Amino acid sequence: AGAQLLLSRYFQLN
Amino acid sequence: MLELRLVQGGLLKKVLESLKDLVNDANFDCSASGFSLQAMDSSHVALVALLLRSEGFEHYRCDRNLSLGMNLNNMAKMLKCAANDDIVTIKADDASDSVTFMFESPNQDKIADFEMKLMDIDSEHLGIPEAEFQAIVRMPSAEFARICKDLSTIGDTVVISVTKEGVKFSTRGDIGTANIVCRQNPSIDKPEEATIIEMEEPVSLTFALRYMNSFTKATPLANQVTISLSADLPVVVEYRVAEMGYIRFYLAPKIEE
């Protein structure tokens, strides 16, 4: 049910 | 040289039990300020951030910043050999490829040391900005665990909706639907049983229950859990680790396709 978003959508790699 | 002595060794056992199913390998970062970890699960959907401040240790020596790469399952196996009331000391030399866990019984009649090989881990460190959340729910951690467990028998995802009426956890599956509403309850006599909702504006987000259930492995660490929600951010599920720090789980939401 629905598409899973990834953390990279919100947080930048340091 | 690193030497960290934690009188409440049981806390470290509980921390590892709450991490090991989500993350296989991770770097523990040791600095003068504390012992910390940040790691994503293999699918890059969830992230765990752990902080144990140096002041929480009975003895904390960290001559220079060190990153200790460990297999969390193996670390958990070693810590399982400590009794819940043992004092745990973590030791590592600067150039060493191993770490030693020393377990002392409270009356000092039994002392054990376990040496574990370290690993080289290429970790991806994410920058997590401080954020304002639209809604913050504090509730008993056991209640949250129960809700996630119950709902996962019916559906795969949970919709968490916060309104001024309370916080609603909903799921839907082949056999039917379920809705659980928890209302604000300040519970002044027993603060550990309180449910407190701070809401700037209503918010509703969908999450995979598989991850939420994994986060609730941290339930033995704290009586209360804090769930912070915003429409444009991953949810943060936080458990305090005694007075010394926290374990925070971040989970990206699911959206309608």
Boltz contact constraints between the chains, C-beta under 6 A:
constraints:
  - contact:
      token1: [A, 1]
      token2: [B, 157]
      max_distance: 6.0
  - contact:
      token1: [A, 2]
      token2: [B, 206]
      max_distance: 6.0
  - contact:
      token1: [A, 2]
      token2: [B, 254]
      max_distance: 6.0
  - contact:
      token1: [A, 2]
      token2: [B, 255]
      max_distance: 6.0
  - contact:
      token1: [A, 2]
      token2: [B, 256]
      max_distance: 6.0
  - contact:
      token1: [A, 3]
      token2: [B, 255]
      max_distance: 6.0
  - contact:
      token1: [A, 3]
      token2: [B, 257]
      max_distance: 6.0
  - contact:
      token1: [A, 4]
      token2: [B, 45]
      max_distance: 6.0
  - contact:
      token1: [A, 4]
      token2: [B, 254]
      max_distance: 6.0
  - contact:
      token1: [A, 5]
      token2: [B, 252]
      max_distance: 6.0
  - contact:
      token1: [A, 5]
      token2: [B, 253]
      max_distance: 6.0
  - contact:
      token1: [A, 6]
      token2: [B, 44]
      max_distance: 6.0
  - contact:
      token1: [A, 6]
      token2: [B, 252]
      max_distance: 6.0
  - contact:
      token1: [A, 7]
      token2: [B, 44]
      max_distance: 6.0
  - contact:
      token1: [A, 7]
      token2: [B, 47]
      max_distance: 6.0
  - contact:
      token1: [A, 7]
      token2: [B, 252]
      max_distance: 6.0
  - contact:
      token1: [A, 10]
      token2: [B, 234]
      max_distance: 6.0
  - contact:
      token1: [A, 11]
      token2: [B, 126]
      max_distance: 6.0
  - contact:
      token1: [A, 11]
      token2: [B, 128]
      max_distance: 6.0
  - contact:
      token1: [A, 12]
      token2: [B, 127]
      max_distance: 6.0
  - contact:
      token1: [A, 13]
      token2: [B, 124]
      max_distance: 6.0
  - contact:
      token1: [A, 14]
      token2: [B, 125]
      max_distance: 6.0
  - contact:
      token1: [A, 14]
      token2: [B, 127]
      max_distance: 6.0
